[in-house]
Amino acid sequence: MAELLGFPPQVLFGQLLIGLINGSFYALLSLGLAIIFGLLNIINFAHGAQYMLGAFVAWFGLKFFGVNYWVALILAPLVVAAIGIAIEKTLLRRLYKEDHLYGLLLTFGLALIIEGSFVHFFGVSGQPYSVPAALQGGNNLGFMFLPTYRAWIIVASLVVCFGTWYMIERTKLGAYLRAGTENPKLLQAFGINVPLLITLTYGYGVALAAFAGVLAAPIYSVSPVMGSNILIVVFAVVVIGGMGSIMGAVVTGLLMGLIEGLTKVFYPEASTTVIFLVMIVVLLVRPAGLFGKEA
Amino acid sequence: MTTQVLKNSAVEKGMSKTKMGFMLLLLIGLVAPYAIYPVFLMKVLCFALFACAFNLMLGYAGLLSFGHAAFLATGGYITGYAVMEMGVTPEIGILIGVIASAAMGFVFGKLAIRRQGIYFAMITLALAQLVFFLYVQAPFTGGENGLQGIPRGNLFGVISLKGNLPMYYFVLAIFVIGFTIIHRAIHSPFGQILKAIRENEPRAISLGYDVDKYKLVAFVLSAALAGLAGSTKSLVFQLASLTDANWHMSGEVILMTLLGGVGTIFGPVVGAATVVTLQNYLSQGPLSSWVPVILGLIFVVCVLLFRSGIVGEIKKFTKKNFN
């Protein structure tokens, strides 16, 4: 087959696929951050730790209780969301009246605690988690080989992202959420239980992170530091996209994954830094972010 | 009229209290190396300066930078490189390191002040991570090994800094200079305007101040002083490594400042001394692998229970009971 842009198509499409997969994770994580930020006005620094927790719950479940991948995909987000809700109810709640930076600092401290404890017990090297039987193997598409599990990641995260978008933009619950983002006091005056809404929103955002963690478990090894590595990149993605829109977060996440993949083909040295460079360019050209409202 | 006089005397009293505190600290600093291991003291002083530089941003301009590790590391690497490869004397090496950090601070500042609040923190964190990856790959930083065996050299080409005692007094002198600069900056009209921006930015703008310019100057000053701390640290330990550039370091300096007292002049010094002592003490014991967890716990406790920090709480306590 002919070369594309001077590269064998297998290499180009292979890296684009990896980029799309990373982009799926960026999308899921930045979506969770954006939802939490919308209502709580805090940046959840523990998001990476909660992503890691999701992967570890799946790993624990399989190793000690024989819980398979499909059950873990539902169970792990619920478990981690429960932990998140406990954190919101006992700790975060005390800070809503203070400067929003304290929420960032509190969740940063929590991230250190969670990550540090796991490093203590498991070290920094990863634990293996095998791909479920139904998703093993792959298809030859002619121009490239597509492993089934990787295709599944993209499909699953897109479904969850669009489901979230639908829920927020098209349902009554979503309307409450959007109203709460605009004006929580007025919403409460209409008889909506806003504190409960806040708790559930935090739980849902955290569940998204844990879901991403379970998806990631079979392709990246399950390691205590997997969350902090990805979180800073996701922060850059969030700055690029702006946290104003749900679709913005998803599209920016996927786009940045693709750009990262392309960079790996054309200039591998810059693949770790390209997203930060894009962030700089966006800040110079459009400081509010690609999808952000002028603030 | 009377209240004005009272206020003035209070201000004078406040000033003299700071002066007295500073004199006391200086006295302790001068005799300390005869009682405590000088290398440990130098570590405390370097981190104290680092935290003071950070506090200038958070405490007085209300800007939370999550990327100060980049300046600490830049100071260290550039000074280390200058001393090792260009063979300059330590004071010139430090000067080059500080200029490099200030230049990086200018770039960071220019970009980050385009956004406010939480975005500001995320942008500085992302930029610092960019710098981290650059230092991993750059040929002059020695990658994972870092720069090892940086010579302390002869100050002004004459005074040997090889011994820990002369090195200590050199570090103390640098700390005093850095601390004085920060103190002067805070108590100048410039510092007042920074506080005004922190309290009410739209109002400062409406009064005609070019807010972005003030923020930028504060950022550059803070970066330069953080670089000064990093430069000095690289000479003390004869090492510049990726640990300094890691985002954990940016978190640590926030913790030091928060624990000591954000927006107080001595808070960061107290916080840095506490955290460094704790780390040194714990790293030898059975709890060594729990250090990050313990730091995280302190973070959570500080944020939830005493947001004014050690010095802030003492201030509150004396105000309540002795005024």
HADDOCK unambig.tbl for C-alpha pairs under 7 A between the chains (distance, minus, plus):
assign (segid A and resid 101 and name CA) (segid B and resid 118 and name CA) 6.60 0.50 0.50
assign (segid A and resid 102 and name CA) (segid B and resid 303 and name CA) 6.36 0.50 0.50
assign (segid A and resid 106 and name CA) (segid B and resid 299 and name CA) 6.70 0.50 0.50
assign (segid A and resid 106 and name CA) (segid B and resid 300 and name CA) 5.31 0.50 0.50
assign (segid A and resid 106 and name CA) (segid B and resid 303 and name CA) 6.11 0.50 0.50
assign (segid A and resid 109 and name CA) (segid B and resid 296 and name CA) 4.14 0.50 0.50
assign (segid A and resid 109 and name CA) (segid B and resid 297 and name CA) 6.47 0.50 0.50
assign (segid A and resid 109 and name CA) (segid B and resid 299 and name CA) 5.11 0.50 0.50
assign (segid A and resid 109 and name CA) (segid B and resid 300 and name CA) 5.47 0.50 0.50
assign (segid A and resid 110 and name CA) (segid B and resid 296 and name CA) 6.16 0.50 0.50
assign (segid A and resid 110 and name CA) (segid B and resid 300 and name CA) 6.92 0.50 0.50
assign (segid A and resid 112 and name CA) (segid B and resid 292 and name CA) 6.01 0.50 0.50
assign (segid A and resid 112 and name CA) (segid B and resid 293 and name CA) 5.84 0.50 0.50
assign (segid A and resid 112 and name CA) (segid B and resid 296 and name CA) 4.99 0.50 0.50
assign (segid A and resid 113 and name CA) (segid B and resid 292 and name CA) 6.73 0.50 0.50
assign (segid A and resid 113 and name CA) (segid B and resid 293 and name CA) 4.24 0.50 0.50
assign (segid A and resid 113 and name CA) (segid B and resid 296 and name CA) 5.07 0.50 0.50
assign (segid A and resid 113 and name CA) (segid B and resid 297 and name CA) 6.60 0.50 0.50
assign (segid A and resid 116 and name CA) (segid B and resid 290 and name CA) 6.76 0.50 0.50
assign (segid A and resid 116 and name CA) (segid B and resid 292 and name CA) 5.46 0.50 0.50
assign (segid A and resid 116 and name CA) (segid B and resid 293 and name CA) 5.07 0.50 0.50
assign (segid A and resid 117 and name CA) (segid B and resid 293 and name CA) 6.36 0.50 0.50
assign (segid A and resid 120 and name CA) (segid B and resid 289 and name CA) 5.99 0.50 0.50
assign (segid A and resid 120 and name CA) (segid B and resid 290 and name CA) 6.84 0.50 0.50
assign (segid A and resid 232 and name CA) (segid B and resid 126 and name CA) 6.18 0.50 0.50
assign (segid A and resid 235 and name CA) (segid B and resid 122 and name CA) 6.02 0.50 0.50
assign (segid A and resid 236 and name CA) (segid B and resid 123 and name CA) 6.90 0.50 0.50
assign (segid A and resid 236 and name CA) (segid B and resid 126 and name CA) 5.82 0.50 0.50
assign (segid A and resid 239 and name CA) (segid B and resid 119 and name CA) 6.80 0.50 0.50
assign (segid A and resid 272 and name CA) (segid B and resid 133 and name CA) 6.91 0.50 0.50
assign (segid A and resid 273 and name CA) (segid B and resid 130 and name CA) 5.69 0.50 0.50
assign (segid A and resid 273 and name CA) (segid B and resid 133 and name CA) 6.73 0.50 0.50
assign (segid A and resid 276 and name CA) (segid B and resid 126 and name CA) 6.37 0.50 0.50
assign (segid A and resid 276 and name CA) (segid B and resid 127 and name CA) 6.69 0.50 0.50
assign (segid A and resid 276 and name CA) (segid B and resid 130 and name CA) 6.16 0.50 0.50
assign (segid A and resid 283 and name CA) (segid B and resid 111 and name CA) 6.53 0.50 0.50
assign (segid A and resid 287 and name CA) (segid B and resid 114 and name CA) 6.17 0.50 0.50
assign (segid A and resid 287 and name CA) (segid B and resid 115 and name CA) 6.91 0.50 0.50
